[in-house]
């Protein structure tokens, strides 16, 4: 964790939960939930928004230990560091 005012690679925008009945998911299984969390967190998204989202599922070991959530994060499309929060900025 870093302070939002310090440069950082990404910002957590939420956590996506998997259905408890599914087998180990592919990497994109939480993308829909993460997109919705991302849109809510930013407030406004259009084709000029330089920030995008990604989902980070649990490792196979964590999955077998019962972890059923993915971390959803926002980052700059050009991979430059973020400074400040992207929340409700639409940037």
C-alpha positions in Angstrom: 0.0 0.0 0.0 1.1 3.5 -0.8 -0.4 6.9 -0.1 -2.5 8.0 -3.0 -0.5 11.2 -3.3 2.7 9.2 -4.0 3.2 7.8 -7.5 1.7 4.3 -7.8 1.2 1.7 -10.6 -2.5 1.1 -9.9 -5.4 1.8 -7.6 -7.7 -0.9 -6.1 -11.3 0.0 -7.1 -13.0 -3.1 -5.5 -13.2 -6.8 -5.1 -15.1 -9.2 -7.4 -16.5 -12.4 -5.9 -16.7 -15.7 -7.7 -19.5 -18.2 -7.6 -18.5 -20.8 -5.0 -19.5 -23.6 -7.3 -17.1 -22.8 -10.2 -13.8 -24.5 -10.8 -10.6 -22.4 -10.9 -11.6 -19.5 -13.2 -9.7 -18.2 -16.3 -8.0 -14.8 -16.0 -11.0 -12.9 -17.5 -13.7 -14.4 -15.3 -14.0 -11.4 -13.1 -13.7 -8.8 -15.8 -17.4 -7.9 -16.0 -17.6 -7.3 -12.2 -14.4 -5.3 -12.3 -15.6 -3.2 -15.2 -18.7 -2.3 -13.2 -16.7 -1.4 -10.1 -14.3 0.6 -12.2 -17.1 2.6 -13.8 -18.7 3.3 -10.4 -15.4 4.3 -8.9 -14.5 6.7 -11.7 -18.0 8.1 -12.1 -17.5 9.1 -15.8 -15.9 7.0 -18.5 -15.6 7.8 -22.2 -13.2 7.2 -25.1 -11.0 10.0 -23.7 -10.5 8.4 -20.3 -6.8 7.4 -20.2 -7.4 5.0 -17.2 -8.5 1.4 -17.6 -9.2 -1.6 -15.4 -7.8 -5.1 -14.8 -8.7 -8.0 -12.6 -6.3 -10.0 -10.6 -7.6 -13.5 -9.7 -6.4 -15.6 -6.8 -3.5 -17.9 -7.4 -4.2 -21.6 -7.9 -2.9 -22.2 -4.4 -5.1 -19.5 -2.9 -8.1 -20.9 -4.9 -7.5 -24.4 -3.4 -7.4 -22.7 0.0 -10.8 -21.3 -0.5 -10.1 -17.7 -1.8 -13.0 -16.8 -4.1 -12.3 -13.1 -4.9 -10.4 -11.1 -7.5 -8.8 -7.7 -6.9 -10.0 -5.0 -9.3 -7.6 -2.2 -10.1 -7.4 0.9 -12.3 -4.2 2.0 -14.1 -3.1 4.4 -16.8 -3.3 2.9 -20.2 0.2 4.1 -21.0 1.5 2.5 -17.7 2.6 5.9 -16.4 2.3 6.1 -12.6 -0.9 7.4 -11.0 -0.8 10.3 -8.5 -3.8 11.0 -6.4 -6.9 8.9 -6.6 -8.8 8.2 -9.8 -12.0 7.9 -7.9 -14.9 10.0 -9.2 -12.6 12.0 -11.4 -13.4 10.5 -14.8 -9.8 10.9 -15.8 
